[in-house]
Amino acid sequence: MNIILRQHALKRMFEREITLEDIHQVLRSGHVIERYPDDTPYPSALWLGQDTRQRPLHVVVADNAAEGQSIIITVYHPNPELWLSDWTTRRNRP
């Protein structure tokens, strides 16, 4: 898998102390919880997995299938104020 890190993702990784190994782990053992087929220039998806410290981690990945690239858009540890405890369901906002 050829992983490309967007500048935004690199900035967030640094700010949030998320490593490339954390991202690899999510893509190896996590799963897609939301799909965004209309994103451009490539369809993307929100992945949920655990980082190397066993914390939940969300990774937004665009799929450039023609080039065999997984483009990392952003990464974050889900906020419990925005997500239910399963980390796959968004809380309803008033």
Biopython code that builds the backbone (N, CA, C, O; Angstrom):
import numpy as np
from Bio.PDB.StructureBuilder import StructureBuilder

atoms = [
    (1, "MET", "N", (0.848, -1.172, 0.000)),
    (1, "MET", "CA", (0.000, 0.000, 0.000)),
    (1, "MET", "C", (0.897, 1.239, 0.000)),
    (1, "MET", "O", (1.791, 1.382, 0.834)),
    (2, "ASN", "N", (0.637, 2.115, -0.943)),
    (2, "ASN", "CA", (1.406, 3.353, -1.054)),
    (2, "ASN", "C", (0.631, 4.460, -0.339)),
    (2, "ASN", "O", (-0.414, 4.898, -0.819)),
    (3, "ILE", "N", (1.140, 4.906, 0.797)),
    (3, "ILE", "CA", (0.455, 5.924, 1.598)),
    (3, "ILE", "C", (1.061, 7.289, 1.311)),
    (3, "ILE", "O", (2.276, 7.478, 1.354)),
    (4, "ILE", "N", (0.177, 8.233, 1.019)),
    (4, "ILE", "CA", (0.566, 9.626, 0.788)),
    (4, "ILE", "C", (-0.045, 10.451, 1.917)),
    (4, "ILE", "O", (-1.239, 10.334, 2.194)),
    (5, "LEU", "N", (0.752, 11.270, 2.561)),
    (5, "LEU", "CA", (0.265, 12.117, 3.653)),
    (5, "LEU", "C", (0.088, 13.546, 3.151)),
    (5, "LEU", "O", (1.049, 14.181, 2.715)),
    (6, "ARG", "N", (-1.126, 14.043, 3.212)),
    (6, "ARG", "CA", (-1.388, 15.441, 2.869)),
    (6, "ARG", "C", (-0.784, 16.339, 3.954)),
    (6, "ARG", "O", (-0.588, 15.907, 5.090)),
    (7, "GLN", "N", (-0.494, 17.580, 3.594)),
    (7, "GLN", "CA", (0.101, 18.518, 4.542)),
    (7, "GLN", "C", (-0.774, 18.667, 5.788)),
    (7, "GLN", "O", (-0.263, 18.730, 6.906)),
    (8, "HIS", "N", (-2.096, 18.725, 5.590)),
    (8, "HIS", "CA", (-3.010, 18.851, 6.734)),
    (8, "HIS", "C", (-2.841, 17.658, 7.681)),
    (8, "HIS", "O", (-2.789, 17.836, 8.898)),
    (9, "ALA", "N", (-2.757, 16.450, 7.127)),
    (9, "ALA", "CA", (-2.603, 15.252, 7.952)),
    (9, "ALA", "C", (-1.293, 15.304, 8.743)),
    (9, "ALA", "O", (-1.268, 14.980, 9.930)),
    (10, "LEU", "N", (-0.216, 15.707, 8.087)),
    (10, "LEU", "CA", (1.074, 15.805, 8.782)),
    (10, "LEU", "C", (1.006, 16.790, 9.944)),
    (10, "LEU", "O", (1.533, 16.529, 11.026)),
    (11, "LYS", "N", (0.357, 17.914, 9.710)),
    (11, "LYS", "CA", (0.225, 18.915, 10.771)),
    (11, "LYS", "C", (-0.564, 18.348, 11.947)),
    (11, "LYS", "O", (-0.168, 18.511, 13.101)),
    (12, "ARG", "N", (-1.684, 17.680, 11.650)),
    (12, "ARG", "CA", (-2.511, 17.107, 12.715)),
    (12, "ARG", "C", (-1.782, 15.977, 13.436)),
    (12, "ARG", "O", (-1.911, 15.843, 14.653)),
    (13, "MET", "N", (-1.026, 15.169, 12.713)),
    (13, "MET", "CA", (-0.257, 14.097, 13.343)),
    (13, "MET", "C", (0.705, 14.683, 14.374)),
    (13, "MET", "O", (0.799, 14.189, 15.498)),
    (14, "PHE", "N", (1.409, 15.725, 13.987)),
    (14, "PHE", "CA", (2.361, 16.363, 14.888)),
    (14, "PHE", "C", (1.641, 16.936, 16.108)),
    (14, "PHE", "O", (2.065, 16.712, 17.242)),
    (15, "GLU", "N", (0.550, 17.678, 15.877)),
    (15, "GLU", "CA", (-0.195, 18.298, 16.974)),
    (15, "GLU", "C", (-0.775, 17.270, 17.944)),
    (15, "GLU", "O", (-0.823, 17.504, 19.152)),
    (16, "ARG", "N", (-1.211, 16.142, 17.411)),
    (16, "ARG", "CA", (-1.946, 15.154, 18.204)),
    (16, "ARG", "C", (-1.095, 13.954, 18.602)),
    (16, "ARG", "O", (-1.608, 12.990, 19.170)),
    (17, "GLU", "N", (0.195, 14.007, 18.308)),
    (17, "GLU", "CA", (1.118, 12.922, 18.652)),
    (17, "GLU", "C", (0.653, 11.582, 18.089)),
    (17, "GLU", "O", (0.607, 10.572, 18.790)),
    (18, "ILE", "N", (0.311, 11.606, 16.807)),
    (18, "ILE", "CA", (-0.107, 10.400, 16.081)),
    (18, "ILE", "C", (1.027, 10.051, 15.125)),
    (18, "ILE", "O", (1.530, 10.912, 14.403)),
    (19, "THR", "N", (1.422, 8.787, 15.127)),
    (19, "THR", "CA", (2.560, 8.358, 14.317)),
    (19, "THR", "C", (2.093, 7.689, 13.022)),
    (19, "THR", "O", (0.930, 7.316, 12.871)),
    (20, "LEU", "N", (3.035, 7.554, 12.105)),
    (20, "LEU", "CA", (2.745, 6.820, 10.873)),
    (20, "LEU", "C", (2.393, 5.371, 11.196)),
    (20, "LEU", "O", (1.533, 4.785, 10.539)),
    (21, "GLU", "N", (3.040, 4.794, 12.188)),
    (21, "GLU", "CA", (2.713, 3.421, 12.598)),
    (21, "GLU", "C", (1.269, 3.339, 13.099)),
    (21, "GLU", "O", (0.586, 2.347, 12.847)),
    (22, "ASP", "N", (0.795, 4.378, 13.811)),
    (22, "ASP", "CA", (-0.608, 4.407, 14.246)),
    (22, "ASP", "C", (-1.538, 4.312, 13.032)),
    (22, "ASP", "O", (-2.513, 3.561, 13.042)),
    (23, "ILE", "N", (-1.224, 5.082, 11.993)),
    (23, "ILE", "CA", (-2.050, 5.071, 10.781)),
    (23, "ILE", "C", (-2.000, 3.709, 10.110)),
    (23, "ILE", "O", (-3.032, 3.170, 9.711)),
    (24, "HIS", "N", (-0.798, 3.152, 9.986)),
    (24, "HIS", "CA", (-0.671, 1.811, 9.393)),
    (24, "HIS", "C", (-1.510, 0.798, 10.169)),
    (24, "HIS", "O", (-2.184, -0.043, 9.574)),
    (25, "GLN", "N", (-1.467, 0.880, 11.482)),
    (25, "GLN", "CA", (-2.230, -0.068, 12.301)),
    (25, "GLN", "C", (-3.729, 0.049, 12.030)),
    (25, "GLN", "O", (-4.414, -0.966, 11.906)),
    (26, "VAL", "N", (-4.246, 1.281, 11.938)),
    (26, "VAL", "CA", (-5.673, 1.471, 11.650)),
    (26, "VAL", "C", (-6.013, 0.886, 10.282)),
    (26, "VAL", "O", (-7.036, 0.214, 10.141)),
    (27, "LEU", "N", (-5.186, 1.124, 9.285)),
    (27, "LEU", "CA", (-5.477, 0.632, 7.942)),
    (27, "LEU", "C", (-5.323, -0.885, 7.835)),
    (27, "LEU", "O", (-5.950, -1.508, 6.978)),
    (28, "ARG", "N", (-4.500, -1.484, 8.691)),
    (28, "ARG", "CA", (-4.348, -2.941, 8.698)),
    (28, "ARG", "C", (-5.479, -3.636, 9.439)),
    (28, "ARG", "O", (-5.987, -4.660, 8.982)),
    (29, "SER", "N", (-5.879, -3.079, 10.592)),
    (29, "SER", "CA", (-6.798, -3.822, 11.453)),
    (29, "SER", "C", (-8.119, -3.108, 11.733)),
    (29, "SER", "O", (-9.004, -3.677, 12.372)),
    (30, "GLY", "N", (-8.259, -1.874, 11.262)),
    (30, "GLY", "CA", (-9.503, -1.141, 11.491)),
    (30, "GLY", "C", (-10.528, -1.438, 10.412)),
    (30, "GLY", "O", (-10.392, -2.388, 9.641)),
    (31, "HIS", "N", (-11.560, -0.599, 10.375)),
    (31, "HIS", "CA", (-12.608, -0.782, 9.373)),
    (31, "HIS", "C", (-13.239, 0.572, 9.021)),
    (31, "HIS", "O", (-13.142, 1.543, 9.772)),
    (32, "VAL", "N", (-13.877, 0.599, 7.870)),
    (32, "VAL", "CA", (-14.536, 1.814, 7.388)),
    (32, "VAL", "C", (-15.854, 1.983, 8.126)),
    (32, "VAL", "O", (-16.647, 1.047, 8.224)),
    (33, "ILE", "N", (-16.085, 3.204, 8.651)),
    (33, "ILE", "CA", (-17.359, 3.470, 9.334)),
    (33, "ILE", "C", (-18.233, 4.456, 8.565)),
    (33, "ILE", "O", (-19.439, 4.523, 8.800)),
    (34, "GLU", "N", (-17.644, 5.215, 7.656)),
    (34, "GLU", "CA", (-18.409, 6.115, 6.788)),
    (34, "GLU", "C", (-17.711, 6.170, 5.436)),
    (34, "GLU", "O", (-16.483, 6.130, 5.354)),
    (35, "ARG", "N", (-18.514, 6.262, 4.377)),
    (35, "ARG", "CA", (-17.964, 6.400, 3.022)),
    (35, "ARG", "C", (-18.429, 7.723, 2.436)),
    (35, "ARG", "O", (-19.553, 8.168, 2.668)),
    (36, "TYR", "N", (-17.541, 8.338, 1.674)),
    (36, "TYR", "CA", (-17.837, 9.599, 1.007)),
    (36, "TYR", "C", (-17.526, 9.441, -0.490)),
    (36, "TYR", "O", (-16.514, 9.944, -0.976)),
    (37, "PRO", "N", (-18.416, 8.730, -1.218)),
    (37, "PRO", "CA", (-18.130, 8.391, -2.617)),
    (37, "PRO", "C", (-18.080, 9.596, -3.550)),
    (37, "PRO", "O", (-17.497, 9.509, -4.631)),
    (38, "ASP", "N", (-18.675, 10.709, -3.158)),
    (38, "ASP", "CA", (-18.716, 11.877, -4.023)),
    (38, "ASP", "C", (-17.570, 12.861, -3.777)),
    (38, "ASP", "O", (-17.502, 13.904, -4.426)),
    (39, "ASP", "N", (-16.668, 12.535, -2.843)),
    (39, "ASP", "CA", (-15.518, 13.407, -2.609)),
    (39, "ASP", "C", (-14.664, 13.480, -3.871)),
    (39, "ASP", "O", (-14.575, 12.517, -4.632)),
    (40, "THR", "N", (-14.048, 14.619, -4.077)),
    (40, "THR", "CA", (-13.183, 14.789, -5.228)),
    (40, "THR", "C", (-11.807, 15.253, -4.758)),
    (40, "THR", "O", (-11.721, 15.949, -3.746)),
    (41, "PRO", "N", (-10.758, 14.904, -5.434)),
    (41, "PRO", "CA", (-10.771, 14.209, -6.708)),
    (41, "PRO", "C", (-10.918, 12.690, -6.593)),
    (41, "PRO", "O", (-11.026, 12.007, -7.611)),
    (42, "TYR", "N", (-10.926, 12.150, -5.364)),
    (42, "TYR", "CA", (-11.053, 10.703, -5.172)),
    (42, "TYR", "C", (-12.085, 10.430, -4.085)),
    (42, "TYR", "O", (-12.229, 11.224, -3.155)),
    (43, "PRO", "N", (-12.807, 9.314, -4.192)),
    (43, "PRO", "CA", (-13.710, 8.946, -3.096)),
    (43, "PRO", "C", (-12.900, 8.705, -1.825)),
    (43, "PRO", "O", (-11.745, 8.282, -1.883)),
    (44, "SER", "N", (-13.515, 8.978, -0.685)),
    (44, "SER", "CA", (-12.791, 8.796, 0.577)),
    (44, "SER", "C", (-13.663, 8.055, 1.576)),
    (44, "SER", "O", (-14.836, 7.777, 1.327)),
    (45, "ALA", "N", (-13.059, 7.747, 2.704)),
    (45, "ALA", "CA", (-13.753, 7.010, 3.753)),
    (45, "ALA", "C", (-13.143, 7.360, 5.101)),
    (45, "ALA", "O", (-11.976, 7.740, 5.201)),
    (46, "LEU", "N", (-13.963, 7.220, 6.130)),
    (46, "LEU", "CA", (-13.520, 7.399, 7.513)),
    (46, "LEU", "C", (-13.287, 6.027, 8.109)),
    (46, "LEU", "O", (-14.197, 5.201, 8.169)),
    (47, "TRP", "N", (-12.072, 5.791, 8.545)),
    (47, "TRP", "CA", (-11.682, 4.532, 9.164)),
    (47, "TRP", "C", (-11.641, 4.687, 10.676)),
    (47, "TRP", "O", (-11.304, 5.750, 11.197)),
    (48, "LEU", "N", (-11.988, 3.611, 11.369)),
    (48, "LEU", "CA", (-11.841, 3.533, 12.820)),
    (48, "LEU", "C", (-10.948, 2.357, 13.143)),
    (48, "LEU", "O", (-11.119, 1.260, 12.611)),
    (49, "GLY", "N", (-10.001, 2.599, 14.014)),
    (49, "GLY", "CA", (-9.149, 1.535, 14.517)),
    (49, "GLY", "C", (-8.551, 1.986, 15.834)),
    (49, "GLY", "O", (-9.008, 2.952, 16.447)),
    (50, "GLN", "N", (-7.527, 1.273, 16.256)),
    (50, "GLN", "CA", (-6.826, 1.648, 17.476)),
    (50, "GLN", "C", (-5.395, 1.998, 17.129)),
    (50, "GLN", "O", (-4.764, 1.364, 16.283)),
    (51, "ASP", "N", (-4.889, 3.039, 17.812)),
    (51, "ASP", "CA", (-3.492, 3.391, 17.604)),
    (51, "ASP", "C", (-2.606, 2.403, 18.354)),
    (51, "ASP", "O", (-3.104, 1.449, 18.953)),
    (52, "THR", "N", (-1.318, 2.624, 18.324)),
    (52, "THR", "CA", (-0.385, 1.685, 18.945)),
    (52, "THR", "C", (-0.483, 1.685, 20.471)),
    (52, "THR", "O", (0.078, 0.810, 21.130)),
    (53, "ARG", "N", (-1.193, 2.664, 21.031)),
    (53, "ARG", "CA", (-1.417, 2.704, 22.491)),
    (53, "ARG", "C", (-2.832, 2.254, 22.845)),
    (53, "ARG", "O", (-3.304, 2.466, 23.962)),
    (54, "GLN", "N", (-3.498, 1.632, 21.878)),
    (54, "GLN", "CA", (-4.833, 1.056, 22.063)),
    (54, "GLN", "C", (-5.926, 2.103, 22.290)),
    (54, "GLN", "O", (-6.942, 1.818, 22.925)),
    (55, "ARG", "N", (-5.713, 3.316, 21.767)),
    (55, "ARG", "CA", (-6.734, 4.361, 21.829)),
    (55, "ARG", "C", (-7.477, 4.390, 20.497)),
    (55, "ARG", "O", (-6.885, 4.102, 19.457)),
    (56, "PRO", "N", (-8.775, 4.735, 20.513)),
    (56, "PRO", "CA", (-9.492, 4.820, 19.242)),
    (56, "PRO", "C", (-8.897, 5.930, 18.371)),
    (56, "PRO", "O", (-8.508, 6.990, 18.861)),
    (57, "LEU", "N", (-8.839, 5.653, 17.069)),
    (57, "LEU", "CA", (-8.268, 6.608, 16.136)),
    (57, "LEU", "C", (-9.102, 6.618, 14.863)),
    (57, "LEU", "O", (-9.420, 5.563, 14.315)),
    (58, "HIS", "N", (-9.456, 7.819, 14.390)),
    (58, "HIS", "CA", (-10.132, 7.998, 13.112)),
    (58, "HIS", "C", (-9.113, 8.479, 12.088)),
    (58, "HIS", "O", (-8.288, 9.348, 12.372)),
    (59, "VAL", "N", (-9.184, 7.901, 10.897)),
    (59, "VAL", "CA", (-8.311, 8.282, 9.787)),
    (59, "VAL", "C", (-9.189, 8.472, 8.553)),
    (59, "VAL", "O", (-9.923, 7.563, 8.167)),
    (60, "VAL", "N", (-9.113, 9.652, 7.935)),
    (60, "VAL", "CA", (-9.841, 9.896, 6.693)),
    (60, "VAL", "C", (-8.878, 9.638, 5.544)),
    (60, "VAL", "O", (-7.808, 10.240, 5.461)),
    (61, "VAL", "N", (-9.285, 8.719, 4.651)),
    (61, "VAL", "CA", (-8.423, 8.248, 3.573)),
    (61, "VAL", "C", (-9.134, 8.398, 2.236)),
    (61, "VAL", "O", (-10.259, 7.927, 2.068)),
    (62, "ALA", "N", (-8.472, 9.059, 1.281)),
    (62, "ALA", "CA", (-8.953, 9.109, -0.101)),
    (62, "ALA", "C", (-8.269, 7.986, -0.867)),
    (62, "ALA", "O", (-7.086, 7.713, -0.661)),
    (63, "ASP", "N", (-9.018, 7.336, -1.751)),
    (63, "ASP", "CA", (-8.505, 6.170, -2.468)),
    (63, "ASP", "C", (-8.271, 6.503, -3.934)),
    (63, "ASP", "O", (-9.220, 6.658, -4.703)),
    (64, "ASN", "N", (-7.011, 6.610, -4.316)),
    (64, "ASN", "CA", (-6.643, 6.788, -5.717)),
    (64, "ASN", "C", (-6.296, 5.401, -6.255)),
    (64, "ASN", "O", (-5.125, 5.034, -6.352)),
    (65, "ALA", "N", (-7.323, 4.645, -6.599)),
    (65, "ALA", "CA", (-7.148, 3.251, -7.010)),
    (65, "ALA", "C", (-6.286, 3.127, -8.260)),
    (65, "ALA", "O", (-5.504, 2.183, -8.373)),
    (66, "ALA", "N", (-6.412, 4.058, -9.200)),
    (66, "ALA", "CA", (-5.654, 3.985, -10.453)),
    (66, "ALA", "C", (-4.148, 4.008, -10.212)),
    (66, "ALA", "O", (-3.384, 3.394, -10.957)),
    (67, "GLU", "N", (-3.727, 4.715, -9.170)),
    (67, "GLU", "CA", (-2.304, 4.813, -8.854)),
    (67, "GLU", "C", (-1.902, 3.932, -7.673)),
    (67, "GLU", "O", (-0.729, 3.890, -7.305)),
    (68, "GLY", "N", (-2.871, 3.226, -7.074)),
    (68, "GLY", "CA", (-2.576, 2.390, -5.918)),
    (68, "GLY", "C", (-2.174, 3.191, -4.693)),
    (68, "GLY", "O", (-1.317, 2.772, -3.915)),
    (69, "GLN", "N", (-2.808, 4.357, -4.530)),
    (69, "GLN", "CA", (-2.445, 5.251, -3.431)),
    (69, "GLN", "C", (-3.583, 5.391, -2.420)),
    (69, "GLN", "O", (-4.755, 5.480, -2.786)),
    (70, "SER", "N", (-3.214, 5.407, -1.165)),
    (70, "SER", "CA", (-4.113, 5.772, -0.075)),
    (70, "SER", "C", (-3.638, 7.125, 0.436)),
    (70, "SER", "O", (-2.547, 7.244, 0.993)),
    (71, "ILE", "N", (-4.474, 8.146, 0.240)),
    (71, "ILE", "CA", (-4.091, 9.507, 0.579)),
    (71, "ILE", "C", (-4.708, 9.869, 1.922)),
    (71, "ILE", "O", (-5.930, 9.924, 2.056)),
    (72, "ILE", "N", (-3.863, 10.115, 2.914)),
    (72, "ILE", "CA", (-4.343, 10.430, 4.261)),
    (72, "ILE", "C", (-4.687, 11.915, 4.306)),
    (72, "ILE", "O", (-3.831, 12.777, 4.109)),
    (73, "ILE", "N", (-5.975, 12.193, 4.572)),
    (73, "ILE", "CA", (-6.475, 13.562, 4.597)),
    (73, "ILE", "C", (-6.326, 14.161, 5.992)),
    (73, "ILE", "O", (-5.815, 15.270, 6.143)),
    (74, "THR", "N", (-6.774, 13.426, 7.014)),
    (74, "THR", "CA", (-6.641, 13.884, 8.393)),
    (74, "THR", "C", (-6.702, 12.688, 9.337)),
    (74, "THR", "O", (-7.133, 11.599, 8.957)),
    (75, "VAL", "N", (-6.271, 12.908, 10.556)),
    (75, "VAL", "CA", (-6.277, 11.875, 11.598)),
    (75, "VAL", "C", (-6.616, 12.540, 12.926)),
    (75, "VAL", "O", (-6.197, 13.664, 13.201)),
    (76, "TYR", "N", (-7.383, 11.822, 13.743)),
    (76, "TYR", "CA", (-7.730, 12.378, 15.057)),
    (76, "TYR", "C", (-8.255, 11.284, 15.973)),
    (76, "TYR", "O", (-8.756, 10.255, 15.520)),
    (77, "HIS", "N", (-8.128, 11.529, 17.266)),
    (77, "HIS", "CA", (-8.758, 10.682, 18.269)),
    (77, "HIS", "C", (-10.176, 11.228, 18.451)),
    (77, "HIS", "O", (-10.338, 12.410, 18.755)),
    (78, "PRO", "N", (-11.197, 10.401, 18.272)),
    (78, "PRO", "CA", (-12.564, 10.911, 18.321)),
    (78, "PRO", "C", (-12.917, 11.529, 19.676)),
    (78, "PRO", "O", (-12.552, 11.016, 20.734)),
    (79, "ASN", "N", (-13.626, 12.627, 19.604)),
    (79, "ASN", "CA", (-14.051, 13.376, 20.780)),
    (79, "ASN", "C", (-15.332, 12.752, 21.340)),
    (79, "ASN", "O", (-16.309, 12.621, 20.602)),
    (80, "PRO", "N", (-15.359, 12.364, 22.618)),
    (80, "PRO", "CA", (-16.566, 11.745, 23.187)),
    (80, "PRO", "C", (-17.771, 12.691, 23.218)),
    (80, "PRO", "O", (-18.904, 12.237, 23.377)),
    (81, "GLU", "N", (-17.543, 13.990, 23.067)),
    (81, "GLU", "CA", (-18.671, 14.921, 22.984)),
    (81, "GLU", "C", (-19.339, 14.862, 21.617)),
    (81, "GLU", "O", (-20.489, 15.273, 21.468)),
    (82, "LEU", "N", (-18.615, 14.349, 20.610)),
    (82, "LEU", "CA", (-19.141, 14.279, 19.253)),
    (82, "LEU", "C", (-19.501, 12.866, 18.805)),
    (82, "LEU", "O", (-20.254, 12.687, 17.848)),
    (83, "TRP", "N", (-18.961, 11.859, 19.499)),
    (83, "TRP", "CA", (-19.144, 10.459, 19.110)),
    (83, "TRP", "C", (-19.649, 9.642, 20.293)),
    (83, "TRP", "O", (-19.254, 9.886, 21.433)),
    (84, "LEU", "N", (-20.518, 8.674, 20.024)),
    (84, "LEU", "CA", (-20.934, 7.727, 21.058)),
    (84, "LEU", "C", (-19.760, 6.825, 21.400)),
    (84, "LEU", "O", (-18.752, 6.823, 20.693)),
    (85, "SER", "N", (-19.880, 6.070, 22.462)),
    (85, "SER", "CA", (-18.748, 5.276, 22.971)),
    (85, "SER", "C", (-18.301, 4.167, 22.022)),
    (85, "SER", "O", (-17.225, 3.601, 22.217)),
    (86, "ASP", "N", (-19.092, 3.842, 21.003)),
    (86, "ASP", "CA", (-18.631, 2.862, 20.014)),
    (86, "ASP", "C", (-17.692, 3.499, 18.982)),
    (86, "ASP", "O", (-17.086, 2.797, 18.171)),
    (87, "TRP", "N", (-17.579, 4.817, 19.017)),
    (87, "TRP", "CA", (-16.729, 5.626, 18.138)),
    (87, "TRP", "C", (-17.126, 5.547, 16.671)),
    (87, "TRP", "O", (-16.412, 6.062, 15.810)),
    (88, "THR", "N", (-18.270, 4.903, 16.371)),
    (88, "THR", "CA", (-18.744, 4.798, 14.994)),
    (88, "THR", "C", (-19.995, 5.628, 14.751)),
    (88, "THR", "O", (-20.381, 5.849, 13.603)),
    (89, "THR", "N", (-20.626, 6.086, 15.811)),
    (89, "THR", "CA", (-21.897, 6.792, 15.708)),
    (89, "THR", "C", (-21.733, 8.228, 16.201)),
    (89, "THR", "O", (-21.298, 8.482, 17.324)),
    (90, "ARG", "N", (-22.098, 9.156, 15.316)),
    (90, "ARG", "CA", (-22.014, 10.566, 15.703)),
    (90, "ARG", "C", (-23.174, 10.899, 16.651)),
    (90, "ARG", "O", (-24.289, 10.405, 16.483)),
    (91, "ARG", "N", (-22.898, 11.723, 17.624)),
    (91, "ARG", "CA", (-23.958, 12.209, 18.519)),
    (91, "ARG", "C", (-24.809, 13.200, 17.745)),
    (91, "ARG", "O", (-24.312, 13.940, 16.897)),
    (92, "ASN", "N", (-26.097, 13.201, 18.049)),
    (92, "ASN", "CA", (-26.979, 14.205, 17.461)),
    (92, "ASN", "C", (-26.640, 15.562, 18.035)),
    (92, "ASN", "O", (-26.469, 15.723, 19.244)),
    (93, "ARG", "N", (-26.550, 16.512, 17.167)),
    (93, "ARG", "CA", (-26.276, 17.878, 17.621)),
    (93, "ARG", "C", (-27.592, 18.629, 17.707)),
    (93, "ARG", "O", (-28.436, 18.517, 16.818)),
    (94, "PRO", "N", (-27.771, 19.408, 18.795)),
    (94, "PRO", "CA", (-29.029, 20.157, 18.922)),
    (94, "PRO", "C", (-29.161, 21.241, 17.878)),
    (94, "PRO", "O", (-30.162, 21.956, 17.854)),
]
sb = StructureBuilder()
sb.init_structure("model")
sb.init_model(0)
sb.init_chain("A")
sb.init_seg("    ")
for serial, (resi, resn, name, xyz) in enumerate(atoms, 1):
    if name == "N":
        sb.init_residue(resn, " ", resi, " ")
    sb.init_atom(name, np.array(xyz, "f"), 0.0, 1.0, " ", f" {name:<3s}", serial, name[0])
structure = sb.get_structure()
